[in-house]
Amino acid sequence: MTYLFQILNGIGLGMLYFLLAVGLSVIFGLLQFVNFAHGAFYMLGAYLAYEMVARGVSFWLALPLACLGVGALAALTEAVLLRRIYAQAHTFHILATVGLALVVQELVIIIWGPIGGNLAPPEGLSGVVILGDFIYPEYRLFVIALTALLAAALWWLLEGTRVGAIVRAGSESPEDMALLGYDTRRINTAVFGLGAGLAGLAGALAAPIRGVDPFMSVEALSVAFVVVVIGGMGSYAGALAAGLAVGIAQSLMATLWPEGARLVIYLGMAGIIVMMPRGLFGRA
């Protein structure tokens, strides 16, 4: 039962990692832009949900509002600031987005203070499911079910719709898309907002599990890059497979060897880089 509990925890954790990483992966695939502020959007989603619930807003309303709020803020940031440096080298992308992440972190500390907070699971999901000897929190099952639905919807959006075809074509040949009359700048802004909104949603969903604190963005960013590197830049399937693998491995290691739980995923990433530099599903 202990291992089943940890595997379910790992699946839930892995699906949150997927939501966090798929936006980062799609943004890189479309824009060739290394976004080190992605973890800050995850943190903002958590804090927005935390603040709204503290002010009496229902968790079920706070969840989509946090996602939409972070997505809108990220789209505005992309349009006003980040699109100006797309043509620069990746080092400029890294410096600009690291600076942006630090600004967001300091603003969070100024507004909410350096001490973290806790967000209780919503009413109706604060109990546990009991199946014989097996007991599992209801909220964590809800996270698994919701993120699985979101993953299926996102796959349909990217692979089965005209919008997804435009995004994929834009990532492979933005010049041709511009010649066909598409406004690539609007596409870029929309994709950036979508990716950041998914990170914000992951943060809002994770808040009742891990709480909120001003330094959660660093932890989230490191995991997101591990997932993207293992799965392959720009790959939806890679982000999903790697997110689940990292989540399950981390959760199981928390039982077998707690001190080495993070070490294992970084060793796995190093091994993938050595054997498959483009990741498990990276495009040639």
Disulfide bonds with the S-S distance in Angstrom:
none
